Amino acid sequence: MNAGRAGVSMVYRFEDCELDPARFELRREGETIHVERQVFDVLAYLLAHRDRVVTKAELLDAVWGDRFVSDSALTSRLKTARRAIGDDGRDQRLISTVYGVGYRFVATVADDVAGPLASPADRRAGQEIRYCTSPDGVRIAYACTGSGPPLVKAANWLTHLDLEWDSPIWAHWIDALSARHRLVRYDERGCGLSDWEVDDISLESWVEDLELVVDSVGLDRFPLLGVSQGGAVALAYAVRHPERVSCIVLAGAYVRGRLVRATSPEEREEALLDMQVGRVGWRRDDPAYRQVFAAQFLPDADRARWDAFNALQRATTSTENVVRFLDTFAGIDVSDLARRVSCPTLVLHARRDRRVPMEQAREIAALVPDSRVHLLDSGNHIVMADEPAWSEVLTELEDFVDRC
């Protein structure tokens, strides 16, 4: 989306706010206000075209392109945008709704030329990728993006620091979290830009790699984000280093893998079948098998993102390592450790998550002493940028981390 004249970036000033498209920054009373990418783009587009009413169709095309999204998604982003700049749907002091037509930015705006507009290549150059080496000789790749207080994300299923940067699966996570934090991510051993040929793939080695990355970055105390099986790593690290973790945010996480939490012959059979499908599918390089995983991880997403998810999986590691990962994930059990977590913990979980059932969120909350659960209206194991639940993820995460 182009929110200004070609080749320059406009800084828009209105009331006590400033919006800087080139830096992806919204400031209010001099303080940076975090908003997700689509909320920011809605604001920028309305500001750039404030001389007229922007129709709903035009705004949807400008922000979402050819992706199909519902009117409710646009309504949700507008509501968040209004709240971020001190407006609301009742007063409509800044953004006016022209019923049946669209929207118009009606406040007085001053705009200044701020310099060359950052290109996508420039934004990618902002990702700083470095390496550290574990005691057993494995090179671990990590990246730091953004500025501000630190936020460390424990590695999860098949990451790739470089490919995630433009991926529709993870880019909105990186953009949003880097907008307010110095975000630290890394590729777990065996995948991404880290070494693939490794002897040890285990929960213990993953925790040690997190220790290595945190020490390499030079962090003393920080909030820790754990997505999916990264949640088990985050919990184990927090127990081992309680003085360093201010709080934990878990998203789609679990304390017991599928085999461990199977309590009946039927559940165990399903867990073993899931593992076998993964083994056979990857060994045969058959996309039909990988589609099963995409449908489990992202049931509410469109086919384009299923394809993107499959492509990202294929590029992240070897077939041999996928089999090892699946076996290790299924056997994870940090239920005893969870009882020893001493920092505040927020559990975010999709109500209709097929990959990790919602019951796992309840189990975490029952085990971790100072924890609370926020359930999301989604079926996606990884929440997508264009669903209303994404705004909830960011609001809950940032409010929680700010209080820690």
C-alpha positions in Angstrom: 0.0 0.0 0.0 1.3 3.4 -0.9 0.2 6.0 1.6 2.1 9.0 0.2 3.7 10.5 -2.9 6.1 8.2 -4.7 9.7 8.4 -3.4 8.9 10.3 -0.2 7.3 9.5 3.1 4.7 11.8 4.7 4.5 12.3 8.4 0.8 13.0 9.2 0.1 15.2 12.3 -3.4 15.5 13.8 -4.5 16.5 17.3 -1.9 14.9 19.7 -0.9 12.1 17.2 1.7 11.5 14.5 1.7 8.8 11.9 5.0 8.0 10.1 4.4 5.4 7.3 8.1 5.0 6.5 9.0 4.0 10.0 5.7 2.2 10.7 5.2 4.3 13.8 2.1 5.8 15.4 2.8 8.3 18.2 0.4 9.9 20.6 1.6 12.6 23.0 5.1 11.6 22.0 4.6 7.9 23.0 4.7 5.1 20.5 1.3 3.4 20.2 1.5 -0.2 19.1 -1.0 -1.2 16.4 -0.9 -4.2 14.1 0.0 -3.9 10.4 -3.5 -3.8 9.0 -4.7 -1.2 11.6 -1.8 1.0 10.7 -2.4 0.6 6.9 -6.1 1.5 7.4 -5.1 4.7 9.2 -2.4 5.5 6.6 -4.7 5.0 3.7 -7.5 7.2 5.1 -5.0 9.9 5.9 -3.5 9.8 2.4 -6.9 10.1 0.8 -8.6 12.4 3.4 -9.8 14.7 0.6 -12.7 12.3 -0.1 -14.8 9.4 1.1 -13.0 6.1 0.8 -15.4 3.2 0.0 -15.3 0.0 1.9 -14.3 -1.9 -1.3 -11.4 0.4 -2.0 -10.2 0.2 1.6 -10.4 -3.6 1.5 -8.5 -3.7 -1.8 -5.8 -1.3 -0.5 -5.1 -3.1 2.7 -5.9 -6.8 2.0 -5.3 -6.9 -1.8 -6.9 -9.9 -3.4 -7.3 -11.8 -0.2 -11.0 -12.4 0.8 -11.9 -10.9 4.2 -15.2 -10.2 5.8 -16.7 -6.8 6.5 -16.4 -7.6 10.2 -12.6 -7.7 9.8 -12.6 -4.2 8.4 -14.9 -3.0 11.1 -12.7 -4.6 13.8 -9.6 -2.8 12.4 -11.4 0.5 12.2 -12.5 0.2 15.8 -9.0 -0.5 16.9 -7.7 2.4 14.8 -10.1 4.8 16.3 -9.2 3.7 19.8 -5.5 4.1 19.1 -5.9 7.8 18.1 -8.5 8.7 20.8 -11.6 8.5 18.7 -14.6 6.2 18.8 -17.6 5.2 16.7 -20.0 7.4 18.6 -18.1 10.7 18.4 -16.4 10.1 15.0 -14.3 13.1 15.6 -11.4 11.9 13.5 -12.7 9.1 11.3 -16.2 9.6 10.0 -18.5 6.8 8.8 -20.5 7.7 5.7 -23.2 5.0 6.1 -23.6 2.8 3.1 -20.6 4.3 1.4 -17.4 4.2 3.4 -15.1 6.3 5.6 -13.3 9.6 5.6 -10.6 11.1 7.8 -12.2 14.4 8.8 -9.8 15.9 11.4 -7.3 18.7 10.5 -4.1 17.2 9.4 -0.6 18.7 8.8 1.8 16.6 6.7 5.5 17.0 6.3 8.0 15.3 3.9 10.2 13.1 6.1 12.6 11.7 3.5 12.9 8.7 1.2 10.3 6.0 1.6 11.7 2.8 2.9 11.6 -0.1 0.4 10.9 -3.7 1.3 14.6 -4.4 0.9 15.4 -1.7 3.4 13.0 -3.1 5.9 14.5 -6.6 5.5 18.0 -5.2 6.0 16.8 -4.2 9.5 16.9 -7.9 10.6 20.2 -8.6 12.3 21.1 -12.3 12.1 24.0 -13.7 14.1 25.3 -17.0 15.2 26.4 -18.5 18.5 27.8 -22.0 19.1 26.5 -24.5 21.7 28.8 -26.6 23.9 28.2 -29.6 21.7 29.3 -27.6 18.6 25.9 -26.7 17.1 25.7 -23.3 15.4 22.4 -21.5 16.4 21.1 -18.6 14.3 19.3 -15.8 16.1 17.9 -12.4 15.0 17.1 -9.2 16.8 14.5 -6.8 15.3 13.0 -3.6 16.5 13.9 -1.5 19.6 12.5 -1.0 23.0 12.2 -3.4 26.0 13.2 -7.0 25.1 10.9 -9.8 24.2 12.3 -13.3 23.7 10.5 -15.9 21.6 11.4 -19.5 22.2 11.8 -21.4 19.0 8.9 -23.6 17.8 8.0 -26.1 15.0 10.2 -25.6 11.9 11.2 -21.9 12.0 13.4 -20.1 9.4 14.6 -16.6 10.4 15.0 -15.5 6.8 11.9 -17.0 5.2 9.6 -16.0 8.0 10.4 -12.4 7.3 8.1 -12.2 4.3 5.9 -15.2 5.2 2.1 -14.6 5.6 2.3 -17.1 8.4 4.8 -15.2 10.6 5.5 -11.8 9.2 2.7 -10.1 11.1 4.0 -11.6 14.3 7.5 -10.2 13.6 6.2 -6.8 12.5 3.8 -6.3 15.4 6.1 -7.5 18.2 9.1 -5.6 16.8 7.1 -2.4 16.7 7.3 -2.1 20.5 10.1 -4.4 21.5 13.6 -5.6 20.7 12.4 -9.0 19.6 14.8 -11.9 19.8 14.0 -15.0 17.7 16.2 -18.0 16.8 16.0 -21.2 14.8 16.1 -24.3 17.0 18.8 -26.8 16.3 18.1 -28.9 13.2 16.2 -26.4 11.2 16.2 -22.9 9.6 19.5 -21.2 9.5 20.8 -23.2 12.4 22.8 -26.4 11.9 20.7 -29.3 10.5 23.1 -32.2 11.2 22.9 -32.5 15.0 23.2 -35.4 17.4 20.9 -34.2 20.1 17.3 -33.1 19.5 15.6 -33.0 22.9 13.8 -30.7 25.2 17.0 -30.4 27.3 19.0 -29.3 24.2 16.3 -26.8 23.3 16.4 -25.2 26.7 20.2 -25.0 26.6 20.0 -23.3 23.2 17.6 -20.7 24.6 20.1 -20.1 27.4 22.8 -19.7 24.8 20.9 -17.2 22.7 19.8 -15.1 25.7 23.4 -15.0 27.0 24.7 -14.1 23.5 22.3 -11.2 23.2 23.3 -10.0 26.7 19.8 -9.9 28.3 19.4 -9.8 32.1 15.6 -9.9 32.6 12.9 -10.2 30.0 9.4 -11.5 29.1 9.4 -14.9 27.3 7.0 -15.9 24.5 6.4 -19.6 23.8 4.3 -20.7 20.8 3.2 -24.3 20.5 6.0 -26.6 21.7 8.0 -23.5 22.4 5.8 -23.1 25.4 7.3 -26.2 27.0 10.8 -24.7 26.4 9.7 -21.4 27.9 8.3 -23.0 31.0 11.4 -25.2 31.5 13.7 -22.2 31.1 11.7 -20.1 33.5 12.0 -22.8 36.2 15.7 -23.0 35.6 16.2 -19.2 35.6 13.4 -17.6 37.7 15.5 -14.4 38.2 15.7 -13.7 34.5 12.1 -14.2 33.4 9.7 -11.4 34.2 6.6 -13.1 32.8 5.6 -15.8 30.3 3.1 -15.6 27.4 2.1 -18.9 26.0 0.2 -19.2 22.7 -1.3 -22.5 21.5 1.1 -24.2 24.0 1.0 -27.5 25.9 2.8 -29.2 28.8 2.3 -32.8 27.6 2.8 -34.1 24.0 0.2 -36.2 22.2 1.5 -39.6 23.3 2.0 -38.5 26.9 -1.5 -37.0 27.2 -3.3 -39.9 25.5 -5.4 -41.5 28.2 -7.2 -44.1 26.2 -6.3 -46.7 23.6 -8.2 -44.6 21.0 -6.2 -41.4 21.8 -3.0 -43.3 21.7 -3.9 -44.8 18.4 -4.7 -41.3 17.0 -1.4 -39.9 18.3 0.6 -42.8 16.7 -1.3 -42.3 13.5 -0.5 -38.6 13.4 3.2 -39.3 13.9 3.1 -42.0 11.2 1.3 -39.7 8.7 4.1 -37.2 9.2 6.9 -39.7 8.8 5.4 -41.2 5.6 4.4 -37.9 4.1 7.8 -36.3 4.5 9.8 -39.3 3.4 7.7 -39.7 0.3 7.8 -35.9 -0.4 4.0 -36.1 -0.9 2.2 -32.7 -0.6 -1.1 -34.5 0.2 0.3 -35.6 3.5 1.7 -32.2 4.4 -1.7 -30.8 3.5 -3.1 -32.7 6.5 -0.7 -30.7 8.7 -1.7 -27.4 7.1 -5.4 -28.2 7.6 -4.7 -29.0 11.3 -2.6 -25.9 11.9 -4.7 -23.4 9.9 -8.2 -24.7 9.4 -9.7 -21.2 9.2 -7.1 -19.9 6.7 -7.4 -19.8 2.9 -5.7 -22.2 0.4 -2.9 -19.6 -0.3 -1.8 -19.7 3.3 -2.0 -23.4 3.4 0.4 -23.4 0.4 2.6 -20.9 2.1 2.7 -23.0 5.3 3.6 -26.1 3.3 6.3 -24.3 1.4 7.8 -22.9 4.6 7.8 -26.4 6.2 9.5 -27.9 3.2 12.3 -25.3 3.2 13.1 -25.4 6.9 14.7 -28.8 7.5 15.4 -32.3 6.3 13.0 -35.2 6.3 15.1 -37.0 8.9 14.9 -34.1 11.3 11.1 -33.8 10.8 10.7 -37.4 12.0 12.9 -36.7 15.0 11.0 -33.5 15.8 7.6 -35.3 15.7 8.8 -38.1 18.0 10.3 -35.6 20.5 7.2 -33.4 20.5 4.9 -36.3 21.2 6.9 -37.3 24.3 7.3 -33.8 25.9 6.1 -33.6 29.5 6.8 -30.5 31.6 3.8 -30.9 33.9 5.9 -31.3 37.0 8.1 -28.3 36.0 4.9 -26.2 35.3 4.1 -26.3 39.0 7.4 -24.6 39.8 7.0 -21.6 37.6 7.1 -18.5 39.8 6.4 -15.7 37.4 3.0 -14.4 36.0 1.9 -16.4 33.0 -0.7 -15.6 30.3 -2.1 -18.5 28.3 -3.6 -17.5 24.9 -5.4 -20.4 23.1 -7.8 -20.7 20.2 -11.1 -22.3 21.2 -11.2 -24.6 18.1 -7.5 -25.4 17.9 -7.2 -28.8 16.2 -3.5 -29.3 16.7 -3.4 -28.6 20.4 -6.8 -28.9 22.0 -8.1 -26.2 24.3 -7.9 -28.5 27.2 -4.2 -28.0 27.2 -4.7 -24.3 28.0 -6.8 -25.3 31.0 -4.2 -27.8 32.1 -1.5 -25.2 32.0 -3.6 -22.8 34.0 -4.3 -25.5 36.6 -0.6 -26.3 36.9 1.1 -22.9 36.8 0.4 -21.0 40.1 0.2 -17.4 38.8 -1.5 -17.9 35.5 -4.7 -16.9 33.6 -6.2 -18.0 30.3 -7.6 -15.9 27.5 -9.5 -17.9 24.9 -9.5 -16.7 21.3 -12.4 -17.1 18.8 -10.3 -18.9 16.2 -9.5 -22.4 14.9 -6.0 -21.6 13.8 -3.1 -22.9 15.8 -1.1 -19.9 14.6 -3.4 -16.8 14.6 -3.5 -15.1 11.2 -3.3 -11.3 10.6 -6.8 -10.9 9.1 -8.8 -12.5 11.8 -10.3 -10.6 14.7 -8.5 -12.8 17.2 -5.2 -11.3 16.1 -6.1 -7.9 17.7 -6.9 -9.8 20.9 -3.5 -11.5 20.9 -1.7 -8.2 20.6 -3.8 -6.4 23.1 -3.7 -9.1 25.7 0.1 -9.7 25.2 1.1 -6.1 25.4 -1.2 -5.2 28.3 0.2 -8.3 30.2 3.8 -7.6 29.5 3.5 -3.9 30.4 2.3 -4.9 33.8 5.1 -7.3 34.5 
